[in-house]
Amino acid sequence: MVTLTINQKKITCDEDLTILEAAKENHILIPHFCYLEGVHQIGSCRICVVEVEGARTLQPSCMVKVRDGMVVHTNSEKVKKARKLLYELMLSDHPHDCLSCPRNQNCEFQKLGELIQIDEFRFEGERSKTFIDDSSPSIVRDTSKCILCRRCVTVCNQIQGVGVLNAQHRGFKTVIGAADELPLNSVNCAFCGQCTTVCPVGALQEKDAISEVWKALFDKNKRVVIQTAPAIRAALGEEFGYPPGTLVTGKMVTALREIGFDDIFDTNFAADLTIIEEGNELLQRVKAAFSGGKAVLPMITSCSPGWIKYIEHAFPEEVDHLSTCKSPHMMMGALVKSYYAEKIGVDPKDIFVVSVMPCTAKKFEITRPEMVNNGCPNVDAVLTTRELARMIKDAGIDFTELKDSSFDNPLGMSTGAADIFAATGGVMEAALRTVYEIITGKELPFEQLHVKPIVGLSQIKTAEITIEDPLPEYDFLKGVTLKVAVTSGLSGAKQLMDQVAQGKSPYHFIEVMGCPGGCISGGGQPRPTNNNIRKKRLEAIYREDEGKELRKSHENPFIAEIYEKFLKEPLGHKSHELLHTKYTKRGVYNEYLK
């Protein structure tokens, strides 16, 4: 521990802290910009400079460690002048179109200007190179708004391990982007959108689908169906002033009804369906493996489109390990334009399906040629959580005053197992609840049905379950220990995939989510997202699960009904036609490989 003085206040703190961290612990605000706790710390913007007695120059507080006896001034005349000058220089290379910017009133650069009291534009001159890259169906880059903080570079390279975004050129010509300034759609970007969650300005945004959705709503010939992913209900409230972790399921449904959607379904229904299909696929592979046949193990989940695109690029020879199941919202879209269209007597071509997702990669997923049945795309548009919030505000809806309402059936009912799809480890836990019961006829032997070793935010989690007393038809599994692994974030996926590629993976089943923490911190979720917020959203999702009367996917009565009346059986002909898909081998430049 060390003792130092900040603004005449004596404080004692851990010697490993920086000045910025020590000040924050003691409720002393030092304005900063490029720094992002736990993610990015390179001191490039210098907004956080402070005066340290005895030092020749101002010091970046995010980089300098505290020392015993140190005396720090955060608001001296010298500091305030430097801070304003640095901000004004950044502002001189930034557009002044705040009113039309999607980040207006939610922009860290704008808030910083207010904090340090900028009231004039003193510098004008040549602007750095500006262009808009909207080649990707998921993410738009506007370099005119980039302030070179390099947060996106850190999250792409160090957190996700993809390495698409880097600083190109030098000095005034510096631009953040892919090598050779290639557009995002022509490189191995996973479209996970983590860069959009850390960008402090409007330089990286999800591609907007709001106008497309309004157009469909105003079209009298369209039946507009909307579905919402499990992660939305635990995060949407943040856009309306609720604390992180507030469940707003009922208000969200009411808001969608007031906007004018014809049918409001829950992607959770399709998550339950995914467990039935994916669970039976796992059993099929395991049975083949333990009966002397050929089977590709470990089987790996396929719900995260960012993860799918990553494996297609980074491990194209291993795509057969992926479950052939479509992601839940694509399954839902396929059912809406087949089963539901038939049920209500509407031509599938007249149905417009909208998915509200926590994920920017879902915008790419709906453009895949594999996600089409009978000439109709399974899903027509994807809104992120942030976009839905903007639509609700645009519609003049007072979200906080809304009454709760329920999803429409038959595609609106779900079990608690579906809710936990939003959290890392949730798909695995939901699958185990059903698969174990199919094999043994007994409930999963864990407290509250939670497989504790795979719950939480650790990057890689593992668990083992020994089958001691299987039903007669699964006697070949008696004494077998099923080994499972869970990871979230693409750098964690790489660690597990290296084992798979080398033939050294000890697991039978692996869950991968493309974003750290899973869908609760997807690329389309409210900003900011940090570990504290992740934990609160995670707790909310498990509360939603534990509050359900039915908590295992195979107990959903509407799932049983859809198999009886339409799909007939898991992995059957109709299921394969509508609910399953295949994957593509891709190269570094997004080209198809043979």
N, C-alpha and C positions, 0 to 999 in steps of 0.2 A: 504494500500500500504506500501511496505517496500523498503528500499534502501540498497543495498549490493554491494560488489566489487567482480567481477570475472576477474581474470587475469589483475589486475590494471585498469579495466574498471568499473566505477560506473554506476549501473543500478537501475532503479525503476520498481517494478513489483507488481503484486497481491500477497498478503501474503499466498494464498492457493496454489501457485505453488511450485513444487519441484525445486531443483537446476537445474536438466536437462531441465525442461520446461522453466525456466527463461533464461537459457543459449541459448536455441533454439530460443526463442523470440527475442533475441538480437544477433542472427547470430554467436554464439559461439558454435563450434562443440565439443561435448563430445562424444567420441566413446562409443557405447553401443551395446548390442546384444539381450538379452532376452526381453527387454522392447519393447512393441508394443502399440503405442498411442491408447487409448480408448479401448484396449482389454486386455493387459497383463502388470502387474506392480508388480513384487514380488522380484526383486533384487537378483535373484538366481545366475547369472553369475558373477557379480561384475566387469565386464569390465568397467562400467561407474564410477568407484571410482574416487574421487577427494580429494584434501587435504583442509580441513577447519581449518583455524587458531584457535587454542584453543582446537580442538578435539584430543583425544588421538590416534585415529586410522583413517585410510582412510575411507571416507564415500561414500555409494552408492548414487550417485546423483539422481537416479530415485526414491528413496524412501524418501530422507531427504528434508523437507520443508525449504524454505528460511526463514531467520530471519533478522530483522533490524540490520545493522552493520556487518553482516557476511562477512568474507573475504575468498574467494575461489580461489584455484589454480588448474587448470585442467591439467597443463603440467609440473608440478614440476618433478625433478629427481625421487623422491619417487613414484609418481603416474605412471610415464612412465615405471619404472622397474616393478611395481606391475602389470600393465596392460599387459605387455609383458609376464610376468611369468604366469599369469592366462590364457592367450591365448595359450601359449606353453603347458600348462598342459592339456587343452581341446584338443589341436592338438595331444597330445601323445596317446589319446584314439580314434583317428579318422583316417579312411583310407586315403591314399594319392593318390587316383585314380581319381583325378579331371578331367583328360582328357576324361575318359569314363563315368563320372557322368552326368546324365541329367541336373543337375543344374550348370554345368560348365559355368562360366562367368555370371551366374544369381544366385549366391550363396552368401548369406549374410556373411557366415563364411569366405569365400574366400576374399570377399571385405574388411572385417575387418582386415584380415592379411595384406593386401596391405596397408590399412590405417595406421596401427600402425607399419608398416615396419618390418615384421617378415622375416628373411632371413636365418634361420637355424632351424633344428629340434634337440633340445638339449636332449629331454627326450624320451626314448624308454623303454618299459616294457610290463607287462601283459595287455592284452586288456579285457575290460568288455565283458559280454556275447553278442554274435552277432548271429542273425538269420534273415532270410527274411520270412515274412508272405505274401504270394501272394494268399491266399485262396479266397479273395474277387474278384469279377469281376471288381471292381471299383478302389480299393486303394491298393497299395503295401507298406508295412512297411519294412524298412531296418534298423534294430537297430544298425548296425555297424556305421551308420552315425548320429545317434541321439546324440545331445550334452546336453540333459536334460534341455532345456530351459523352458519346460512345457507350451509353448504357445498353443500347441494342446490341452493340458489338460484344459486350461482356456476356449478356444473356444468351446470345446465339452461339458463342464460342465456348464459354466456360460452364454455363448452366445447362444448356441443351446439347452442346457438343456437336452442333451441325456445322458451324463455321462458314455460313453463307455471307454474313454481313461483316465487312471490314472497312477500314479507312483506305480509300484509294487516292493516289497522288499526294502532294504535300502542300503545306502553306495555304495560301488563299484558294488554291485549286482543290483542296481536300473535299472529298465527297464520300459519304457512307453508303456502301452498296456492295453488290457482288463483284467479283473480279472482272476486269475489263469493262466495268459498267454494264454488264449484261442484265437484262430484265429478269425479275424474280421468277417468272414463269419458264425461263429457259435454263434454270440451274436446279440444284438438288435441295431447294427450300422445302421444308416439311409443311409450311403454311400454319404452323402451330400458333402463331400470333403472340408468342411471349414478348416479342419485340414491341408490339403495340401496347402491351400493358405497362412497360417500363419507360416508353417514350414520354418525355415531359410536355411535349408540344403536339402539333398536328402533323408531324413529319411522317409518322407511321400510323395508319388507320385501317380498320376493317373496310372492305369494299361495301359501300352502302346499298342496301336492298329496300330501304323504306319506300322510295317512290314507286318501285315495282309492286310492292304489296298494296299500297294505297290505290294504285291503278286497278289491281285485281278486285279490291273491295268496291270500287266504284263501277265495276263492270257488271251490269245486271244479268248477263248471261253466265256468270261464273259463280259456282258454289265454292266459297273460300273456307277451307278447313285449316285450323291451326293446331299444332301440338307443341308442348313445352317439355324440355328435358328436366330431369330431377334436380340438377344443380341450380336452375333458375330460381326456384322457390326459396333458396337459402341465401340469395345474393341480390335479387332485384330490389328489395327494400332499401338497400344502401343508396340507390339512386334517388330515393325520396326521403332521406334523412334518418332512416332507421339504423340502429347499430348493427354491425356485422353479426351474422348468425340469427337474424330475425326471420322466422318463417312467414311468408306472405302468400301461401298457396291460394287461399280462398279469395283474397283481394285481387291477385293476379288474374284468376279466372273471370271475376266480375269485370275487371278492366278490359279484358279481351272481348267480353260480351258487349260492353258499351262501345267499343271501337267498331263492332259490326261484323265480327267473324260468324259464319253460319254454324260451324261445329267446332267445339273446343275439346280436343282429345289430349290424353296424357301419354307422352312418350314412354312413361313407366309401364303402360300396358304392353308395349312392344319389348320393353326390357324383360318383363316376365316371359314373354314369348321367346326372346333370345336365350334365356336360361334353359327352356325346354329343348330348343333346337341344339344349342351349344353343348348342353349337358349330355344329350344323347349322342352327339358327335364325339365327345370325349369318351363316353362309354364304348362306342363302336371302335375307336382307335385302341383303347386300353384292352378290350377283349381280344382284338386281333394280335396285339403285342404279347399278351400272356397266354395265347392259345397257339403259339407257334407260327402265326401269320405275319404279314408285313404291315407295319403301321408307322406313320411319321409322328414321332414323339420327341420332345414335348410338343403338345398342342398349345398354341398361343392365341390369346383373345384378339379379336379384330374390331372392337367397338370404337377405337380412337383413330380417325382418319389421318391425323398428323403422324401417328406412329406407323400406320400402314404405308404412307408415302415415304417415311424414313427407311423402313425395311426394304421397300422396293428399290431405293437408291443404294443404301449402304450394305445390304445383305440380300441381293436379288436371288441368289441361289438357295435361300432358306425360306422363300415365300410359301412353300408347301407346309411349313409348320403352322401357318396361320389357320385359324378356324375359318371355314368357308361362309360363316354367317355374316350377313350384312349387319351394319350397325343398327341399333333399335329404331332410330328415326327413319331410316331408309326402309326397314321392315314395315313400319307404320304407314309410310307413304304408299308402299306397294299394296298393303291391305285396303287402304282407303280407296284406291283406284281399281280395286277388284272386288273384294268381299263387300265393302260398304257401298260402293257404287251400285253393285247388283242389288243390294238390300233395299236401297232407297230409289232405285230406278233412274239413275242419272248416268249419262254418258261420261266415262272417265276423262274424256278430253275437255269436259266442261267443269272439271274439278281442279281447283288451284290449291296445292298443299304448301303451307308455310310451316317451317320448323323454327322454334325459338331455342337457340343453342348457346352454350357457354363458350363456343369454339369457333374460331375463324376457319379452321381446316374443313369444317362441315360445308362451307361455301364452295370449296373446291370439290368436295366429295359428290355433291349433287350434279356436277358437270361430267362425272366419269361416265363413259359410254356403257359401262356394265350396269349402271343404276337405272335402267330403262326396261319396262315390261309392256309388251303390246303397243309399242310406239310411244308410250307416255313416260316421261321422267317420273321416278318415284316421288321426288320432292321438287317443287318449282322454285322456292326461295327460302333462304335462311336468314333470320335476324339474330344478331347477338343480343345478349342481355342489355347491353348499352343502347342498342338500336331500339329495342322494345320500349325501354324507358323514355327515349326521345319521342316515340310514337304516342305513348300515353300522355306525355306533356303536350304534344302538338294537338291531341284530341281534346284538350281542355278538361281532362279528368283529374279530379282531386283524389289522388290515390289513397291518401291517409284516411279519407272519410268513407271509403268503399266498404260495403258489407261483404261478407264471405259468401261464395257460392261454389258449386261443385262442377267437376268435369262432366261432359256428356258421355253417356254409354251408347253402344257397348264397348267402345275403345277408350274409355276414360277410367276404368277401374284398375287398381294395381295393388300389389302386396308390398310389404316393407322391404322385401328383397330387391325390388326394383328401385326404391329410393336410394339405396346405398351404391348404386351404379355411379353416383356423383363423386364418390370418394375413392381414393386409391385403396385397393384391396376389396372394394365393394363388389365388383363383378365376380371375383374369385369366391368371396364369402357367399354370395347369392347362389352361385353354381354349386358350392359344396353343400349348402342346405338341401338342395334338391337331389343332387347325385348321390350323396350319402344315404338319403332316405330311399332312393330307388334301389340301391345295392343291398341295404340291410333291412329295410322296412321300419327303421327306427329314426327318431329325430337326431340331428347332429348333436353329439355329446359335449357341447360347449355352453358355458353360462350365457344366458340371454341370446343364444344362437350366434354369438360373436366369436369369430376365430381370432382371439386376441393377438397372436403373433403377427398377423398381417394387418392389424388396425394401427393407424398412426401415419406420421409424415416421414418416417425413415425412408431413405432412397431405395434400399432393397430389403425386403422382408421375406422370410421363408416359414413354412410350416410342414408338419408331417402328420398324416392320419393313417392309422393302421386299421385295416378291415379284419375284424376278429370273428364276426358271426354273420356272414352274408346270407342272403336268401339262396335257395337251391340253384336258381339259374345263374347266379354269380359266384358259385362255389370256387371257380378258378381264381378268384381274388382273395380267398381266405388266407390270412396272414400277410397279405401284401401291404406294404407301407407306401401310400401315395404321397409323393413329394411335390410341393407346389412353391412357386416363387411369385412375388409381386414387386413391380417397380413402377415409378412414375418419373417423368422427365426422360428425355432421349439419351442423356449421358448414362443413366442407369440402364436403359434398354441396351445400350452398346455393351455394357459389361456382361449382361446375360446372353446376348447374342454372340459374343465372342466365344463363349463356352459352347453354344449350340453349333456354331460354324466349325469348331475344332472337334466336335463329336464328344465333348466332355461334360455336357449338361446332365446333372443328376435328377432333373425334374421331369414330372409327367405333364404338368400343366403350369403355364406361366401367364400372368396377367400383366399387360403393359398399357400404361396411360401416357399419352404424349406430353402432358404438362405436369410440372412438379405439384404433387398433392392431388392429382387427378382433375376431374372436370370442375371441381369447386374453384380452381384457379386457372380456368381455361383462358385462352387468348381473347375471348369476348366478354369477360366478366368485368364488373365495375372496378375502377381504379381507386386507390392503390390495392395491390394484393401483396401481403407479406405473411410471414409465418403465423403471426398473431391472428390475422384475419382468416387465414386458412383454417386454423384450429377452431375458430368460432363457427365458420361455415360447416366444418366437419361435424362438430357437435350437434348442429341443427339437423343435419341429414340423419344422424343416428337417432335423434329424438323423433323425427318423422317416421323412421322405420319402427321404433319401439312403440309408437303410439298406434300402429295399425293392428287391427284384429287378426288379419291374415299376414304372415311374414315369410311365406315360402311360395315361390312362383307357381309351383304345380297346384297350389290351393286356390288360385284365382278361378272363380267359376266361369268367367267369360272366356278365359283361355281354354278351358275344357269344352265350352260351347263352340268355339271357333274351330277346334279340331273335329268335333263331332259333325258339324254342319258344313264345313268348308275345306279345311286342310286335310282332314281324315287322320293323318298320323305324322309324328315327328320324322323328319328326314324323308318323307314321302315325296311323290312326284310333284304335287302342288307346292309343297314347302320348298323343294329345291328350285322350282321355277320362280317363286316369288321372293323367298327369304334368304337365298344363298347366292354367292357370287364367286368370282375368281380375281386374281391379282396380277399385276403387271411388273415385269422386270424392267428397271429403268437405269439409265446411265447417269453420269454426273451432270449432263446437260439436259436432263429430263427427256432424253430420247428413249424409245422403246428398244429393249434388247431381245434377241431371240432366245 
